Amino acid sequence: MKIRTRFAPSPTGYLHIGGARTALFNYLFARHNGGRFILRIEDTDRERSKEEYTEAILEDMRWLGLEWDEGPFYQSHRFALYREHAERLLNEGHAYRCYCTPEELEERREEALKRGRPPKYDGRCRELETPPEGRKYALRFRVPEGRTILNDIVRGTIAFEHQEIEDFVVLRSDRTPTYNLCVVVDDALMEITHIIRGDDHINNTPKQMLLYRALDYPTPEFAHLPMLLGPDRTRLSKRHGATAVGAYMEMGYLPHALVNYLARLGWSHGDQEIFSREELIEKFTLEGVGRSPGVFNPEKLLWLNHHYIKSSSPEELMEPFLRQLDTLGVDATGDERLPLIMRTLQERAKTLKEMAESSLFYFTEKVEFDEKAEKKFLTHEKAALLEMIRDGLKGLEPFTAEDVRALFEQITEEQNIRLKDIAQPVRVALTGRTVSPGIFETIEAMGRELAIKRLEDAIRRIKDRAREGITA
């Protein structure tokens, strides 16, 4: 049997972290078993479905590297198919016409709640002999007596008593099909073998299993994933931070960091924490998925992202780093210094956004000085040292971090001073602040021309302050 899985988001919002995990598990299961991964857009909700959400979902899927083998298929293009199946259910006695109006149904639900009964449909149209004239009708599935047994790959065996399931609508009075019918028809015709989805769908499963049997389609296997919780162990929501995949892309997270993290939310392989995509495909099984909810820990994701930024090459990070710079108003396309600049920042940066923000001093014409740093380190006494460094850089060949280090050590020895006595004034002169990447690497990445210009600007600033009578 060829394994076929699917991911079927509704474009009524952006791709949620929980949805991305579901997509990932379907993708990994299909790839692990040499199967096919299908993408279906469930856009039957005409009022809430938006093209911008569809495009964003597709973009996020591509960004995560969850390439699909077939699709995307759009349910909105398949209404005739669903209506045909609904009529088939009616003709074969598995469905019946229901003439109850929405107002009547709501009134009966409220009455049932007042009497302490389940607010489900009372079946009054089930054996209706004389239909009322002039009324539209919906088609309801005729739930048979008995029980349905679900052997869920993750949750184990679950029994559903049919008496607790109401005769549910498969085709509304306006001729639009309902979720359960659409899903069953699509999964059957697309030959889906395994349905891997969140456990918030578990109450739909017995209805769908009944539809498979009534339509004489093979029933796929089911695996219901435990929900995602926030750090406070309540359902993951916006109050816990960003929940849309696109927000993490904008914040400068790497796709493989997010994929690695999502894979570990509810699935494990021993104590291993860090996986390449190839390892995830090789090791992923549904037997490794636990029953307990996954707890979303933003700090753990940030740690993973930091790990991947540190261990990536500048070439691998170049494109997303340039995008982050672009959002900050910096066009660094074609800047030959970029690989060196990025290497100076990778060790500390937890996100690419943070990395881009930390790099701005490399691209500005003039430095914005931290007032306290300037007063403390750009003093009249330090001007001569800055001039020595400036003059030394002019003739330095080759212009590497190691050669810059040798220049600093030569001057400290000649002047009988400590390295920090010269390193901090130079750092403030070049970056405007007291914290930066390693000073020697920073100078190499900045380049001879800009480094010398910054030093000259700082020297001029010190002398101007002295003329004006301003002392530190």
C-alpha positions in Angstrom: 0.0 0.0 0.0 1.3 3.4 -1.0 1.2 5.8 2.0 -0.7 9.0 1.2 -1.1 11.8 3.8 -2.6 15.2 3.5 -2.6 18.6 5.1 -5.9 20.5 4.7 -5.9 24.1 6.2 -8.8 26.5 6.0 -7.8 29.9 4.7 -9.7 31.8 7.3 -6.5 33.0 9.0 -2.8 32.7 8.8 -1.0 29.3 9.3 -0.9 28.6 13.0 2.0 27.0 14.8 -0.3 24.0 15.6 -1.3 23.7 12.0 2.3 23.8 10.9 3.1 20.9 13.3 0.3 18.9 11.8 1.6 19.6 8.3 5.1 18.6 9.4 4.0 15.3 10.9 2.1 14.4 7.7 5.1 15.4 5.6 7.5 13.4 7.7 5.3 10.3 7.8 4.9 10.4 4.0 8.6 10.9 3.4 9.7 8.3 5.9 7.5 5.7 4.2 8.2 6.7 0.6 4.7 8.0 0.2 2.9 11.1 -1.1 2.0 14.3 0.7 -1.0 16.1 -0.6 -2.1 19.7 0.1 -5.8 20.6 0.1 -7.3 24.1 0.8 -10.6 23.7 2.6 -12.1 27.0 1.5 -15.8 26.2 1.6 -16.5 29.0 4.2 -17.1 31.7 1.6 -17.4 34.5 4.0 -14.3 33.9 6.1 -12.0 32.4 3.4 -9.6 34.9 1.9 -7.1 34.7 -1.0 -4.5 36.5 1.1 -4.7 33.8 3.7 -4.3 31.1 1.1 -1.2 32.8 -0.4 0.3 33.2 3.1 -0.3 29.5 3.9 1.4 28.5 0.7 4.3 30.8 1.3 4.7 29.6 4.9 4.7 26.0 3.8 7.4 26.7 1.2 9.4 28.6 3.8 9.3 25.6 6.1 10.4 23.3 3.3 7.2 21.3 3.4 6.9 20.8 -0.3 3.8 18.9 -1.3 3.6 16.2 -4.0 0.0 16.9 -5.2 -2.2 20.0 -5.1 -3.1 22.4 -3.8 -6.6 21.2 -4.4 -9.4 23.7 -3.6 -12.7 22.4 -2.1 -14.5 25.5 -3.5 -13.9 24.0 -7.0 -15.5 20.6 -6.1 -19.0 21.5 -4.9 -20.7 19.5 -7.7 -18.8 16.4 -6.5 -20.0 16.8 -2.9 -23.6 17.4 -4.0 -23.5 14.2 -6.1 -22.4 12.2 -3.1 -25.1 13.8 -0.9 -27.7 12.8 -3.4 -26.3 9.3 -3.5 -26.7 9.0 0.3 -30.3 10.2 -0.1 -31.1 7.7 -2.8 -29.5 4.8 -1.0 -31.4 5.6 2.3 -28.5 6.8 4.3 -29.8 10.4 4.3 -33.2 12.1 4.5 -34.7 15.5 3.8 -35.0 17.8 6.9 -37.4 20.7 6.6 -36.7 22.3 10.0 -35.8 26.0 9.8 -32.8 27.4 11.7 -35.2 29.2 14.1 -37.0 26.0 14.9 -33.8 24.1 15.5 -32.5 26.9 17.8 -35.7 26.9 19.8 -35.6 23.2 20.3 -31.9 23.3 21.4 -32.7 25.9 24.0 -35.7 23.9 25.3 -33.5 20.8 25.5 -30.9 22.7 27.5 -33.5 24.0 29.9 -34.7 20.4 30.5 -31.2 19.1 31.0 -31.1 17.1 27.8 -28.4 17.0 25.1 -29.1 19.8 22.6 -29.1 17.5 19.6 -31.5 17.1 16.7 -34.6 15.2 17.7 -35.0 13.3 14.4 -38.6 14.6 13.7 -38.1 14.6 9.9 -36.5 11.1 9.9 -39.7 9.3 9.0 -41.7 12.2 7.7 -44.3 11.0 5.2 -45.9 14.3 4.1 -43.2 17.0 3.5 -44.4 20.6 4.1 -45.0 22.6 1.0 -42.9 25.5 -0.1 -40.0 24.8 2.4 -36.4 24.3 1.5 -34.7 21.2 3.0 -31.3 20.1 4.1 -30.0 16.6 3.8 -29.3 14.8 7.1 -27.3 11.6 7.5 -29.3 8.8 9.1 -27.1 7.6 12.0 -27.6 3.9 12.4 -27.9 2.1 15.8 -24.8 0.7 17.3 -21.3 1.9 18.0 -18.2 2.9 16.1 -14.8 1.7 17.3 -11.8 3.9 16.4 -8.4 2.3 16.7 -6.3 5.5 16.8 -2.6 5.2 16.2 -1.8 7.7 18.9 -4.8 7.6 21.2 -5.5 3.9 21.2 -9.0 2.4 21.1 -12.0 4.7 21.5 -15.7 3.7 21.3 -18.4 6.1 20.2 -22.0 5.2 20.9 -24.3 6.1 18.0 -27.1 7.2 20.3 -24.9 10.1 21.3 -24.4 11.3 17.7 -27.2 13.3 16.1 -28.4 12.9 12.6 -26.0 15.5 11.1 -26.4 17.7 8.1 -24.4 16.8 5.0 -26.0 19.3 2.6 -27.5 22.6 3.8 -30.7 24.0 2.5 -28.8 26.4 0.3 -27.1 23.4 -1.4 -23.7 24.0 0.2 -22.0 20.8 1.6 -20.8 20.5 5.2 -17.3 19.9 6.5 -17.7 16.2 7.3 -19.1 15.3 3.8 -16.4 17.3 2.0 -13.6 15.8 4.0 -14.7 12.2 3.5 -15.3 12.6 -0.3 -11.9 14.3 -0.8 -10.0 11.9 1.4 -11.6 8.9 -0.3 -11.1 10.1 -3.9 -7.6 11.3 -3.1 -6.9 7.8 -1.7 -5.6 9.2 1.6 -4.4 6.2 3.7 -3.5 8.0 7.0 -5.3 11.1 8.5 -3.0 12.8 10.9 -4.6 15.8 12.6 -5.2 17.6 15.9 -7.3 15.9 18.5 -9.7 18.8 18.3 -11.2 16.9 15.3 -11.7 13.7 17.2 -15.5 14.2 17.7 -15.8 14.4 13.9 -14.1 11.1 13.4 -17.1 8.7 14.1 -19.3 10.8 11.8 -16.7 10.5 9.1 -16.2 6.8 9.6 -20.0 6.3 9.2 -19.9 8.3 6.0 -17.0 6.1 4.6 -19.1 3.0 5.3 -22.3 4.4 3.8 -20.5 5.4 0.7 -18.6 2.1 0.5 -15.2 3.7 0.6 -12.2 2.2 2.5 -11.7 3.9 5.9 -8.2 5.4 6.4 -6.2 5.0 9.5 -6.4 7.9 12.0 -3.8 9.5 14.3 -5.0 12.4 16.4 -2.2 14.6 17.7 -2.3 16.0 21.2 -3.0 19.8 21.4 -0.3 22.4 21.9 -0.3 24.3 25.3 1.4 27.5 26.3 4.0 27.7 29.1 1.1 28.1 31.6 -0.4 24.8 30.3 -3.5 26.4 28.8 -4.3 26.2 25.1 -1.7 28.0 23.0 -3.1 31.4 22.0 -1.9 34.9 21.1 -1.5 35.8 24.8 1.5 33.4 24.9 3.2 35.3 22.0 3.3 34.9 18.3 1.2 31.9 17.0 1.4 32.5 13.3 4.3 30.9 11.3 4.8 34.1 9.3 5.5 36.1 12.4 8.5 33.9 13.2 9.8 34.4 9.7 9.5 38.2 10.2 11.2 38.0 13.6 14.2 36.3 12.1 13.8 32.7 12.9 15.3 30.1 10.6 12.9 27.6 9.0 15.0 24.6 10.0 15.0 25.8 13.7 11.2 26.0 13.7 10.9 22.7 12.0 13.3 21.0 14.4 11.4 22.6 17.3 7.9 21.6 16.1 9.0 18.1 15.4 9.9 17.7 19.1 6.5 19.0 20.3 4.8 15.7 21.0 7.3 13.4 19.2 10.6 12.1 20.5 13.5 9.9 19.5 15.5 9.1 22.7 17.1 12.1 24.2 18.1 13.7 20.9 17.2 17.4 20.6 18.8 18.5 17.3 17.9 16.9 14.0 18.7 17.6 10.4 15.8 17.3 8.0 17.2 14.1 6.7 17.4 12.7 10.3 13.8 13.7 11.0 12.6 11.9 7.8 14.7 8.8 8.7 13.6 8.6 12.3 10.0 9.8 12.3 7.3 7.3 13.2 3.8 7.8 14.6 4.7 5.4 17.4 7.0 8.1 18.7 4.2 10.5 19.2 3.0 10.8 22.8 -0.5 11.3 24.1 0.4 14.2 26.4 -0.1 17.8 25.1 3.1 19.5 23.8 4.1 22.6 25.8 5.3 25.4 23.6 8.4 27.0 25.1 9.6 30.2 23.4 12.9 30.1 25.2 13.7 26.6 23.9 12.8 27.7 20.3 15.1 30.8 20.7 17.9 28.5 21.9 17.5 26.3 18.9 17.4 29.3 16.6 20.6 30.6 18.2 22.2 27.2 17.6 21.3 27.1 13.9 22.5 30.7 13.4 25.8 30.0 15.0 26.3 26.8 13.0 25.3 28.1 9.6 27.6 29.6 7.0 27.2 33.3 6.0 26.2 32.1 2.6 23.3 30.0 4.0 22.1 33.0 6.0 22.7 35.7 3.4 19.2 35.9 1.8 17.1 36.1 5.0 19.7 38.4 6.6 19.4 40.8 3.6 15.6 40.7 4.0 16.0 41.7 7.6 18.3 44.6 6.7 15.8 45.7 4.0 13.1 46.0 6.6 15.5 48.3 8.5 16.0 50.5 5.5 19.4 49.1 4.5 20.1 47.8 1.0 23.3 45.8 1.4 22.9 43.8 -1.8 26.3 43.3 -3.4 28.3 44.5 -0.4 31.4 42.3 -0.5 31.9 42.8 3.3 28.8 40.9 4.2 30.3 37.4 4.9 32.8 39.0 7.3 30.2 41.2 8.9 27.9 38.3 9.5 30.6 36.1 11.0 31.2 38.8 13.6 27.6 38.7 14.7 26.6 35.1 14.4 28.0 34.0 17.7 25.7 36.2 19.8 22.6 36.7 17.7 19.5 34.7 18.7 17.5 35.8 15.7 18.3 37.3 12.3 16.3 40.4 13.2 18.6 40.9 16.2 21.6 40.2 14.0 20.5 42.8 11.5 19.9 45.4 14.2 23.3 44.8 15.7 24.9 45.2 12.3 23.6 48.7 11.5 26.8 50.5 12.6 28.5 48.8 9.6 26.3 50.5 7.1 25.7 54.0 8.4 27.7 57.0 7.3 28.1 58.4 10.8 28.0 56.8 14.2 25.4 57.7 16.8 27.4 57.8 20.1 26.1 56.6 23.4 26.6 59.7 25.6 28.1 57.9 28.5 30.4 55.9 26.3 31.6 59.0 24.5 32.3 60.9 27.8 34.2 58.0 29.3 36.3 56.8 26.4 36.6 59.5 23.8 38.7 61.8 25.9 41.5 64.2 25.0 44.1 61.7 26.4 42.9 59.0 24.0 43.1 61.1 20.8 46.8 60.3 20.3 46.1 56.5 20.7 43.3 56.7 18.1 45.7 58.5 15.8 48.3 55.7 16.2 45.7 53.1 15.3 44.5 55.2 12.3 48.0 55.6 11.0 48.8 51.9 11.5 45.6 50.8 9.6 46.5 52.9 6.6 49.6 50.8 5.8 48.4 47.5 7.2 48.9 44.6 4.8 47.2 42.2 4.7 44.1 43.7 6.3 43.0 40.8 8.5 41.9 40.4 12.1 45.2 38.8 13.0 47.2 41.7 11.5 44.9 44.2 13.3 45.6 42.3 16.6 49.3 42.5 16.0 49.1 46.3 15.4 47.2 46.8 18.7 49.7 44.6 20.6 52.6 46.6 19.1 51.1 49.9 20.2 50.2 48.7 23.7 53.8 47.5 24.2 55.3 50.7 22.9 53.0 52.9 25.0 53.2 50.5 28.0 49.4 50.3 28.4 46.9 47.5 28.7 44.9 46.3 25.6 41.6 47.5 27.1 43.0 51.0 27.4 43.0 51.3 23.6 40.4 48.7 22.6 37.5 50.4 24.3 38.2 53.9 22.8 38.5 52.4 19.4 35.3 50.4 19.8 33.4 53.5 20.8 34.9 55.4 17.9 33.9 52.8 15.4 30.5 51.7 16.7 29.3 54.4 19.1 28.9 52.0 22.0 31.0 49.9 24.4 29.6 46.5 23.4 30.3 45.0 19.9 31.8 41.9 18.4 35.5 41.3 18.8 37.3 44.6 18.0 39.8 43.0 15.6 37.2 41.1 13.7 35.0 44.2 13.6 37.8 46.3 12.0 38.5 43.6 9.4 34.7 43.3 8.6 34.2 47.1 8.5 37.0 47.5 6.0 40.0 49.8 6.0 38.3 52.8 4.4 35.3 53.0 6.8 37.4 52.2 9.9 39.9 55.0 9.1 37.0 57.4 8.4 35.3 56.6 11.7 38.6 57.0 13.7 39.2 60.4 12.0 35.6 61.5 12.8 36.1 60.5 16.4 39.5 62.3 16.6 38.0 65.4 15.1 35.1 65.2 17.6 37.5 65.0 20.5 39.4 68.0 19.3 36.3 70.1 18.7 35.1 69.3 22.2 38.4 70.4 23.6 38.3 73.7 21.7 34.8 74.3 23.0 36.1 73.7 26.5 34.1 70.5 27.0 35.9 68.0 29.2 35.0 64.5 30.1 
